[in-house]
Amino acid sequence: MKIVVIGGTGLIGSKALPILRQAGHEVVAASPKSGVNTITGEGLKEALTGAQVVVDLANSPSFEDKAVLEFFETSGRNLHAAEAATGVGHHVALSIVGIDRTPENGYFRAKVAQEKLIEASGIPYTIIRSTQFLEFLGGIAASSADGNTLRVSPGLFQPIAADDVAAIVADVALAAPANGIVEIAGPERAPFNEIIARYLKAIGDPREVVRDPQARYFGGLVEEHSLVPLGEARHGRIGIDEWLRRSKAGA
């Protein structure tokens, strides 16, 4: 089976590609560097010809509200048109848990728009909504800094390792289209501030984490269940402590 992975050189794509190839499939990593551009449409039909599955892992180069919305809408329209023209039978897209519960977050609004285009495309699909990746804990900590303290919401948090995300993406790509949403999360759920405090302690960062219900998360307020699945979800296997051990071993 031919599988085209848009954004195949990124964090998740670079991990999912070898899983799919080891399963015996022809896998194409499509990106502007390889001559495939979902914004201009360049190389799309050529790359998708003969493909049964397209996995969309592309991300906007800009996180500014207007730019990110334009990216996902333009990319989505071009991709779906090329899929329809080439007879792709399954569109898989990676999205985010809770994007419809934090409307003040511009990036989340753009992902909602992306999902609506997928649902309206007429192409069989599966949307994978994931919680935040453990790999981004450092960036989240940096964005929460207020002098020598970090102000972090006590809302629930359930981060997942990129290795687990890639494994589930590969599994979904080889399964029948769900024509709906599959939610995925890490194996541990705890208050956001407690997880960030654990992360800082593990890396030897002495700064204090302050529990702050008004703390923003990339522009949005975090309610208790804003960032975690509300219903059934598939869970990764790698917990926070195991991920930290692996990260230190690979450092």
C-alpha positions in Angstrom: 0.0 0.0 0.0 1.2 3.5 -0.8 1.0 6.0 2.1 1.9 9.7 1.7 2.9 11.5 4.9 2.6 15.3 4.6 5.1 16.8 7.0 6.9 13.4 7.1 10.2 14.9 8.2 8.8 16.5 11.5 8.8 15.1 15.0 5.9 12.6 14.5 6.4 11.9 10.8 10.1 10.9 11.3 9.0 8.4 13.9 5.9 7.1 12.0 7.6 6.6 8.7 9.9 3.7 9.7 7.0 1.9 11.5 5.0 2.0 8.3 8.0 1.0 6.1 8.8 -1.9 8.4 5.2 -3.1 7.9 6.0 -3.5 4.2 4.3 -0.3 2.8 5.6 2.2 0.3 5.8 5.4 2.3 6.5 8.8 0.8 7.6 11.7 3.0 6.2 14.8 1.4 7.3 18.3 2.2 8.3 21.5 0.4 11.9 20.2 0.5 10.9 17.2 -1.5 8.9 19.3 -4.0 5.5 18.8 -2.5 3.8 22.0 -1.2 0.3 22.0 0.2 0.1 25.8 0.1 1.0 26.3 -3.5 -0.3 22.9 -4.6 3.1 22.1 -6.2 3.7 18.4 -6.7 0.6 17.3 -4.8 -1.2 15.3 -7.5 2.1 13.7 -8.5 2.9 12.6 -5.0 -0.7 11.4 -4.3 -1.1 9.4 -7.5 -1.5 5.7 -6.5 -1.7 6.4 -2.8 -4.4 4.7 -0.7 -3.8 6.8 2.4 -2.6 10.3 3.2 -1.4 11.2 6.7 -1.4 15.0 7.3 1.1 16.0 9.9 1.9 19.5 8.4 2.2 22.4 10.8 2.1 26.2 10.2 5.4 28.0 10.2 3.7 30.9 11.9 1.6 30.8 15.0 0.1 34.2 14.5 -3.7 33.9 14.5 -4.4 35.0 10.9 -1.4 33.2 9.4 -2.1 29.9 11.0 -5.8 30.0 10.0 -4.8 30.7 6.4 -2.2 27.9 6.5 -4.6 25.2 7.6 -7.5 26.3 5.3 -5.3 26.7 2.2 -3.4 23.5 2.9 -6.6 21.6 3.6 -8.4 22.7 0.5 -5.4 21.9 -1.8 -4.9 18.6 -0.2 -8.5 17.4 -0.4 -8.7 18.5 -4.0 -5.7 16.4 -4.9 -7.0 13.5 -2.9 -10.3 13.6 -4.7 -8.5 13.8 -8.1 -6.3 10.8 -7.3 -8.8 8.6 -5.5 -7.2 8.6 -2.0 -9.4 6.4 0.2 -8.3 7.5 3.7 -7.3 10.9 5.0 -5.6 10.8 8.5 -4.9 14.1 10.3 -3.3 14.8 13.6 -5.2 17.4 15.7 -5.4 18.4 19.4 -7.6 17.4 22.3 -9.8 20.2 23.5 -9.5 22.6 20.5 -13.2 23.3 20.6 -13.1 24.1 24.3 -10.6 27.0 24.2 -11.9 29.4 21.6 -9.6 32.3 22.6 -6.6 30.3 21.4 -6.0 31.3 17.7 -4.1 28.1 16.9 -6.9 26.0 18.3 -9.5 27.9 16.2 -7.4 27.1 13.1 -7.3 23.4 13.9 -11.1 23.5 14.3 -11.3 25.0 10.8 -9.0 22.2 9.5 -11.2 19.5 11.0 -14.3 21.1 9.5 -12.7 21.0 6.0 -11.8 17.3 6.5 -15.4 16.4 7.6 -16.9 18.3 4.6 -14.4 16.9 2.0 -16.3 13.7 1.2 -13.1 11.7 1.6 -13.1 8.9 4.3 -11.1 10.1 7.2 -9.9 9.7 10.7 -9.0 12.7 12.9 -6.5 11.9 15.7 -6.8 14.4 18.5 -3.8 14.2 20.8 -2.9 15.8 24.1 0.3 17.8 24.3 3.6 16.0 23.6 6.0 15.4 26.5 8.7 16.7 24.2 7.3 20.2 24.6 7.4 20.4 28.4 10.5 22.5 28.2 8.9 25.0 25.9 5.8 25.1 28.0 7.9 25.8 31.1 9.8 28.6 29.4 6.5 30.2 28.3 5.2 30.1 31.9 8.2 31.8 33.4 7.6 34.9 35.6 11.0 35.8 37.0 12.3 32.9 39.1 8.9 31.3 39.3 6.6 29.6 36.8 2.9 30.3 36.9 1.0 27.2 35.8 -2.7 26.3 35.8 -3.9 23.5 38.0 -6.2 22.2 35.2 -5.7 18.6 34.4 -2.9 17.6 32.0 -2.2 14.3 30.3 0.9 14.6 28.0 1.9 11.8 25.6 5.3 10.8 24.3 6.0 11.4 20.6 7.0 7.8 20.2 3.5 6.7 21.3 1.8 9.3 19.1 3.8 8.0 16.1 2.8 4.4 16.8 -0.9 5.2 17.0 -0.7 7.4 13.9 0.8 4.4 12.0 -1.8 2.0 13.4 -4.7 4.4 12.4 -3.2 4.8 8.9 -3.4 1.1 8.4 -6.9 0.7 9.8 -10.2 1.4 8.1 -11.4 5.1 8.2 -13.3 5.9 11.4 -15.1 8.9 9.8 -14.8 10.5 13.1 -12.4 11.5 15.9 -10.0 9.3 17.9 -8.6 10.8 21.0 -5.2 9.8 22.4 -3.4 10.8 25.6 -0.5 9.7 27.9 -1.0 7.1 30.6 -0.8 9.7 33.5 -3.3 12.4 34.3 -2.4 15.1 37.0 -2.7 18.8 37.6 -0.7 20.8 35.0 1.3 22.6 37.7 2.3 19.3 39.3 3.5 17.8 36.0 5.6 20.9 35.2 7.0 20.8 38.8 8.0 17.1 38.3 9.7 18.0 35.0 11.7 20.9 36.5 12.8 18.7 39.5 13.9 15.9 37.1 16.1 18.3 35.0 17.5 20.0 38.1 15.8 23.3 37.6 15.4 25.0 41.0 12.6 27.4 40.0 9.3 27.3 41.9 6.1 26.4 40.2 3.2 28.5 41.4 -0.4 27.1 41.1 -2.3 29.9 39.3 -5.9 29.2 38.0 -5.6 32.4 35.9 -2.4 31.4 34.2 -2.7 31.3 30.4 -1.7 28.4 28.2 -0.7 29.8 24.8 -3.2 32.6 25.2 -6.1 30.5 26.6 -7.5 30.0 30.1 -7.3 26.4 31.2 -10.4 24.9 32.9 -10.2 21.6 34.8 -10.9 19.5 31.7 -9.8 21.8 28.9 -6.7 19.8 27.9 -7.7 16.2 28.5 -10.1 13.7 26.8 -13.6 13.8 28.2 -14.6 10.3 27.0 -13.0 7.2 25.7 -9.4 7.6 24.5 -6.4 5.5 23.5 -3.5 5.7 25.9 0.2 5.7 25.2 2.5 3.4 27.2 5.4 5.7 28.1 4.8 7.5 31.4 6.5 10.7 32.4 9.3 9.1 34.5 10.1 6.6 31.7 10.2 9.4 29.2 12.5 11.5 31.4 14.8 8.5 31.7 14.9 8.0 28.0 15.5 11.7 27.4 18.4 11.8 29.7 19.9 8.6 28.1 19.6 10.2 24.7 21.0 13.6 25.8 
